[in-house]
Amino acid sequence: MTELQQPPGKDAQRLSFPDFVDYVGAELDIQMPSADSDIVIGVDLELDSITMLEMTVAIEDLGVELPADIFLTAGSLRGVYDEYLRALGTGAA
């Protein structure tokens, strides 16, 4: 664990992937593709840097801290979800 990453808070929530997709869509007020597809952040969602920051904050509001380079390494919303699960300590599903 780097010094910037914190263990998940006691109030951290574990969402299923479809619930995670719904949550992110609602928080960003955007229409999300079906959760059963591989949602590529730069292609399917066409998010600008401000919206990606808003997404990070929304996910961190679930009680986890994501790596600063999450969008460079994850590539897809499934990858972000897997990192969210790692931050919770439950591992990728």
KOLMAR-152611 format. One record per residue (C-alpha): x, y, z; residue in one letter. Coordinates in steps of 0.5 Angstrom, whole numbers, plus 500, padded with zeros to 3 digits. Example, Ala and Ser with C-alpha at 12.3 -4.5 7.8 and 13.67 -1.06 7.14 Angstrom:
! residues 2
+-----+-----+-----+---+
|   x |   y |   z | r |
+-----+-----+-----+---+
| 525 | 491 | 516 | A |
| 527 | 498 | 514 | S |
+-----+-----+-----+---+
This chain:
! residues 93
+-----+-----+-----+---+
|   x |   y |   z | r |
+-----+-----+-----+---+
| 500 | 500 | 500 | M |
| 503 | 507 | 498 | T |
| 503 | 512 | 503 | E |
| 497 | 516 | 499 | L |
| 493 | 510 | 499 | Q |
| 488 | 509 | 505 | Q |
| 485 | 502 | 508 | P |
| 478 | 502 | 506 | P |
| 473 | 506 | 511 | G |
| 469 | 502 | 516 | K |
| 463 | 505 | 512 | D |
| 466 | 503 | 505 | A |
| 460 | 500 | 501 | Q |
| 461 | 494 | 496 | R |
| 457 | 494 | 490 | L |
| 455 | 489 | 484 | S |
| 458 | 491 | 477 | F |
| 451 | 493 | 475 | P |
| 450 | 497 | 481 | D |
| 457 | 500 | 480 | F |
| 455 | 502 | 473 | V |
| 448 | 505 | 475 | D |
| 451 | 509 | 481 | Y |
| 457 | 512 | 477 | V |
| 451 | 514 | 471 | G |
| 447 | 517 | 476 | A |
| 453 | 521 | 480 | E |
| 455 | 524 | 473 | L |
| 448 | 524 | 470 | D |
| 450 | 521 | 464 | I |
| 447 | 515 | 460 | Q |
| 451 | 509 | 461 | M |
| 451 | 503 | 456 | P |
| 449 | 496 | 459 | S |
| 453 | 493 | 465 | A |
| 454 | 487 | 461 | D |
| 458 | 490 | 456 | S |
| 466 | 492 | 457 | D |
| 465 | 500 | 457 | I |
| 471 | 503 | 455 | V |
| 472 | 510 | 458 | I |
| 475 | 514 | 453 | G |
| 471 | 511 | 447 | V |
| 464 | 509 | 450 | D |
| 463 | 514 | 455 | L |
| 467 | 520 | 452 | E |
| 469 | 523 | 459 | L |
| 473 | 529 | 459 | D |
| 478 | 530 | 465 | S |
| 474 | 534 | 469 | I |
| 468 | 528 | 469 | T |
| 474 | 523 | 470 | M |
| 475 | 527 | 476 | L |
| 468 | 527 | 478 | E |
| 468 | 520 | 477 | M |
| 474 | 519 | 482 | T |
| 470 | 523 | 487 | V |
| 464 | 519 | 486 | A |
| 467 | 512 | 487 | I |
| 471 | 515 | 493 | E |
| 465 | 517 | 496 | D |
| 463 | 510 | 497 | L |
| 469 | 509 | 502 | G |
| 475 | 507 | 498 | V |
| 481 | 511 | 495 | E |
| 483 | 510 | 488 | L |
| 490 | 510 | 485 | P |
| 492 | 517 | 482 | A |
| 493 | 514 | 475 | D |
| 487 | 510 | 475 | I |
| 484 | 512 | 468 | F |
| 491 | 511 | 465 | L |
| 491 | 503 | 468 | T |
| 484 | 501 | 468 | A |
| 482 | 503 | 461 | G |
| 475 | 500 | 462 | S |
| 469 | 501 | 467 | L |
| 470 | 494 | 469 | R |
| 478 | 495 | 470 | G |
| 476 | 501 | 475 | V |
| 471 | 497 | 478 | Y |
| 476 | 491 | 479 | D |
| 481 | 497 | 482 | E |
| 475 | 499 | 487 | Y |
| 474 | 492 | 489 | L |
| 482 | 491 | 491 | R |
| 481 | 498 | 495 | A |
| 475 | 495 | 499 | L |
| 480 | 489 | 500 | G |
| 475 | 484 | 497 | T |
| 479 | 482 | 490 | G |
| 476 | 483 | 483 | A |
| 470 | 479 | 481 | A |
+-----+-----+-----+---+
